[in-house]
Structure formats: C-alpha cells, structure tokens
Amino acid sequence: MRNFQKTVDIAAPSERVWKVMIDVERWPEWTKSMETIRRLEGGPFAIGSSTWISQPKLRPAVWTVTQFDAGRSFTWSANGPGFRVFGSHVVEPTDSGSRVTLSIRFEGLLGGIVGRLLRKLNVEYMEMEAVGLKRRPEES
C-alpha cells in the first residue's frame, strides 16, 4: 500500500484552519504524532521551506515543501533509502466550516514495501492529526 488518506470536517472557517495547518512548529501541541518540529530557515512557510521533524517510532526526517497554494494546500516530501514520501494537506471551505484532506504517498523502488510496513502507523498518525487539527481551530 503506497497511498493513505483521511478527511475530516471542521466547524471553523478555512482561513483559521489554514493558519493552524501552516504553523507547523506548533503541531506537537495538538497532535501526539509529532514530537519535535523545527523550521530550518526563517521567512514565510512556502515552496522550498524545510522542516526537521521527529515523530514517535520513526527516524527524524527533513521535509521540504514541494507544492504550495496559499490558503488552500501544501505538499511536502522527505527522502528515505530507496523511497520518497509525500504528505499533502488540503483545506476547503464548506457550508458548515471546512474540510481537510490529509494524504501520504510513498514512491520509489522501496515505496510500496515501506508503505506496507508503516501502514498501521500511518493510519494511526493520520487519525491523530485529523482529530487534533479538528479540535485546535474549533477551540480558537
């Protein structure tokens, strides 16, 4: 399995959700799937921004933003031996607030194997992130 996806509806405007989503260094405050996140350069979060991330049960990795649509979505990627992983975060306005879709995709020679090995952990972490991301802007 190379692809994972989780969608959550949030009772908060998409602008508020977006602000929480791109404030990546604060993610450990609202999701236990993250231990430490450190931006590697200053300036706005945008294409080319790199972030060092430490997660429980995983090796720390540097994630670099590869796609960015301000106010709507970003995708970042990290490399491992024989694979590359992409994480996508999309927020869309709805009549009752917003909808967020989180996805992870593994590519490369070992991408399928790594994705299968990490399937349970990926599903668990995406659920943690979705729950935390729902709670944070709804409480603001």
C-alpha positions as CSV (number, residue, x, y, z in Angstrom):
1,M,0.0,0.0,0.0
2,R,1.5,3.3,-1.1
3,N,-1.3,5.8,-0.5
4,F,-3.2,6.8,2.6
5,Q,-5.9,9.4,3.0
6,K,-8.0,10.9,5.8
7,T,-10.7,13.5,5.5
8,V,-12.2,15.5,8.4
9,D,-14.9,18.2,8.6
10,I,-14.1,21.1,10.9
11,A,-16.6,23.6,12.3
12,A,-14.2,26.5,11.7
13,P,-13.6,28.8,8.7
14,S,-10.9,27.5,6.3
15,E,-8.8,30.6,6.9
16,R,-8.5,29.7,10.6
17,V,-7.8,26.0,9.8
18,W,-5.1,27.1,7.3
19,K,-3.3,29.2,9.9
20,V,-3.2,26.2,12.3
21,M,-2.1,23.9,9.5
22,I,0.9,26.1,8.3
23,D,2.1,26.9,11.8
24,V,4.0,23.6,11.7
25,E,6.3,24.2,14.7
26,R,3.2,24.2,16.9
27,W,1.8,20.8,15.7
28,P,3.2,18.9,18.7
29,E,0.8,21.0,20.8
30,W,-2.2,19.4,19.2
31,T,-1.1,16.0,17.8
32,K,0.8,13.3,19.6
33,S,2.0,12.0,16.2
34,M,4.7,14.7,16.4
35,E,7.4,15.1,19.0
36,T,9.5,18.0,17.7
37,I,9.2,20.2,14.6
38,R,11.8,22.8,13.7
39,R,11.8,25.1,10.7
40,L,15.3,25.1,9.1
41,E,15.0,28.7,7.8
42,G,13.1,31.9,8.6
43,G,10.5,33.6,6.5
44,P,7.0,32.5,5.4
45,F,6.1,28.9,5.0
46,A,6.2,28.3,1.2
47,I,7.7,26.2,-1.6
48,G,11.2,25.3,-0.6
49,S,10.7,25.6,3.2
50,S,12.4,22.8,5.0
51,T,11.4,21.4,8.4
52,W,13.1,18.9,10.6
53,I,10.5,16.5,12.1
54,S,10.8,14.0,14.9
55,Q,7.9,11.5,15.3
56,P,7.5,8.6,17.7
57,K,8.6,5.3,16.3
58,L,10.2,6.9,13.2
59,R,13.6,8.3,12.3
60,P,13.8,12.1,12.2
61,A,13.5,13.5,8.7
62,V,13.7,16.7,6.8
63,W,10.5,17.6,5.0
64,T,10.6,20.1,2.2
65,V,7.6,21.9,0.7
66,T,7.2,21.0,-2.9
67,Q,3.8,22.4,-3.7
68,F,2.0,25.4,-2.1
69,D,-1.3,27.0,-2.8
70,A,-1.7,29.8,-0.2
71,G,-4.8,29.4,1.9
72,R,-5.6,26.0,0.4
73,S,-2.9,23.3,0.3
74,F,0.7,22.3,0.7
75,T,2.6,19.2,-0.1
76,W,6.0,18.3,1.4
77,S,8.3,15.4,0.9
78,A,11.1,13.5,2.7
79,N,13.6,11.0,1.4
80,G,14.5,7.6,2.8
81,P,16.7,4.9,1.4
82,G,15.0,3.7,-1.8
83,F,11.9,5.7,-1.3
84,R,10.4,9.2,-1.1
85,V,7.3,10.1,0.9
86,F,4.9,12.9,0.2
87,G,2.5,14.4,2.7
88,S,-0.4,16.5,1.4
89,H,-2.7,18.9,3.4
90,V,-5.7,20.4,1.7
91,V,-8.3,22.7,3.3
92,E,-11.6,23.6,1.5
93,P,-14.4,25.8,2.7
94,T,-17.8,24.2,3.3
95,D,-21.2,25.5,4.3
96,S,-20.6,24.5,7.9
97,G,-16.9,25.4,8.1
98,S,-14.2,23.5,6.3
99,R,-13.0,20.1,5.2
100,V,-9.4,18.9,5.4
101,T,-7.9,16.1,3.5
102,L,-4.6,14.6,4.6
103,S,-2.8,12.2,2.5
104,I,0.5,10.3,2.4
105,R,2.1,8.7,-0.7
106,F,5.1,6.5,-0.9
107,E,7.2,6.5,-4.2
108,G,10.3,4.9,-5.4
109,L,11.8,1.4,-5.6
110,L,11.0,0.6,-2.0
111,G,8.0,2.8,-1.6
112,G,5.4,0.0,-1.7
113,I,7.3,-2.1,0.8
114,V,7.9,0.9,3.2
115,G,4.2,1.9,2.8
116,R,3.0,-1.6,3.7
117,L,5.4,-1.8,6.7
118,L,4.2,1.5,8.0
119,R,0.6,1.1,7.1
120,K,-0.7,0.8,10.7
121,L,1.4,3.6,12.0
122,N,0.4,5.9,9.1
123,V,-3.3,5.3,9.7
124,E,-2.8,5.9,13.4
125,Y,-0.8,9.1,12.9
126,M,-3.2,10.5,10.3
127,E,-6.1,9.9,12.7
128,M,-4.3,11.7,15.5
129,E,-3.5,14.6,13.2
130,A,-7.1,14.8,11.9
131,V,-8.5,14.8,15.5
132,G,-6.1,17.4,16.7
133,L,-6.5,19.6,13.6
134,K,-10.2,19.5,14.1
135,R,-10.0,20.4,17.8
136,R,-7.5,23.2,17.5
137,P,-9.3,25.7,15.3
138,E,-12.7,24.8,16.7
139,E,-11.5,25.8,20.2
140,S,-10.0,29.1,18.9
